[in-house]
Amino acid sequence: MEAAYSAIPNSISTKMAMNLLRRRFNTRLPALGALLLGASHGGLWAQPSPAAMEAAAPAMPALGSVVKLPKVNLFDGTVFDPDQAAGHITVVYWWASTCPFCALQSPEMQKFWTQHKGKGLQFLALSVDRRPELATAYLQKKGYTFPTGWVNAEVHQTLPKPRGLPVTLVLGRDGKVLQAERGQMFPEDVAQLTSWL
């Protein structure tokens, strides 16, 4: 912790420094959580185990790179078509019902979606739960309405989840990555996404 703190510039406030340290710490825990989750859920998987997916996950896309979005069947019966993102700011959010950091970020994502959905914002939440019904039950229990689909093999092939969880990408109107976040975003971080709108 001391080494991590020493890497923080002296020019930022103590509060900002603590938030930065907390975010750095949180980015290292999802891989361990995925490994433990995979070990604790024996039996057949509807998709590769979280631990296997995490081990094969790519790095975060570079800022300015183009991200190809897949067509995704959403849980509300509609379809996210990548064409609808053209010319719009698009937020892509990978999460799971078993992820403790997602549980803290998802309410903020719901607030963000509710406040800005009518302003040209496109939003695609992607559940990496073991089975889609786990995600739908969780969404219903929490009252979340942000557009969500399940990462099946086709979605994963087109848009593999980067390492970590949760993962949040902001794509510009041209489809290029404006922001890429691994680990929990705090309420003030989610609120700052409005700067891209």
Residue pairs with C-beta under 8 A, 6 or more apart in sequence:
1 21
4 21
4 24
5 17
5 21
8 17
8 20
8 21
12 20
19 186
19 188
22 186
23 183
23 184
23 186
26 101
26 183
26 184
27 164
27 182
27 183
29 101
29 183
30 54
30 99
30 101
30 164
30 165
30 166
30 182
30 183
31 54
31 163
31 164
33 98
33 99
33 100
33 165
34 50
34 51
34 53
34 54
34 165
35 50
35 51
35 54
37 49
37 50
37 51
37 98
38 49
38 50
38 51
38 52
39 51
41 49
41 130
45 130
46 130
46 131
46 132
47 53
47 130
47 151
47 152
47 153
47 156
48 56
49 130
50 96
50 128
50 130
53 128
53 156
53 161
54 163
54 165
56 160
57 160
57 161
57 162
57 163
57 164
58 160
58 162
58 163
59 162
59 163
60 162
60 163
60 164
60 167
60 180
60 182
61 67
61 162
61 169
61 177
61 180
62 177
62 180
63 177
63 178
63 179
63 180
64 176
64 177
65 176
65 177
66 174
66 175
66 176
66 177
67 92
67 159
67 169
67 171
67 175
67 176
67 177
68 82
68 158
68 159
68 175
69 80
69 82
69 85
69 90
69 92
69 124
69 158
69 159
69 171
69 175
70 82
70 154
70 155
70 157
70 158
70 159
71 79
71 80
71 81
71 82
72 79
72 80
72 124
72 126
72 149
72 155
73 79
73 149
73 150
74 80
74 147
74 148
74 149
75 132
75 135
75 136
75 139
75 148
75 149
75 150
76 147
78 147
80 124
80 147
80 149
84 122
85 122
85 124
85 171
85 175
86 173
86 175
87 173
88 120
88 121
88 122
88 173
89 120
89 121
89 122
89 170
89 171
89 172
89 173
89 178
89 196
89 197
90 121
90 122
90 123
90 124
90 170
90 171
90 175
91 109
91 112
91 121
91 122
91 123
91 124
91 168
91 169
91 170
91 171
91 193
92 124
92 125
92 126
92 159
92 168
92 169
92 171
93 109
93 123
93 124
93 125
93 126
93 146
93 166
93 167
93 168
93 169
94 125
94 126
94 128
94 151
94 161
94 162
94 165
94 166
94 167
94 168
95 102
95 105
95 106
95 125
95 126
95 127
95 128
95 165
95 166
96 102
96 127
96 128
96 129
96 135
96 165
97 127
97 129
97 134
97 135
97 137
97 138
98 129
98 134
99 165
99 166
101 165
101 166
101 183
101 184
102 165
102 166
102 184
104 184
105 166
105 168
105 184
105 185
105 190
106 142
106 144
106 166
107 142
108 185
108 186
108 187
108 190
108 191
109 125
109 146
109 190
110 142
110 143
110 144
110 145
110 146
111 190
112 190
112 191
112 193
112 194
113 121
113 123
113 145
113 146
113 147
114 145
116 194
116 197
117 123
119 197
120 197
121 197
123 146
123 147
124 147
124 149
125 146
125 147
125 148
125 149
126 148
126 149
126 150
126 151
126 155
126 159
126 161
127 134
127 135
127 148
127 149
127 150
127 151
128 151
128 161
128 165
129 135
129 138
129 150
132 150
135 148
135 150
138 144
139 145
139 148
149 155
151 161
161 167
162 180
162 182
163 182
164 182
164 183
166 183
166 184
166 185
167 180
167 181
167 182
168 179
168 180
168 181
168 185
169 177
169 179
169 180
169 181
170 177
170 178
170 179
170 180
170 193
170 196
171 177
171 178
172 178
172 196
178 196
179 193
179 196
181 189
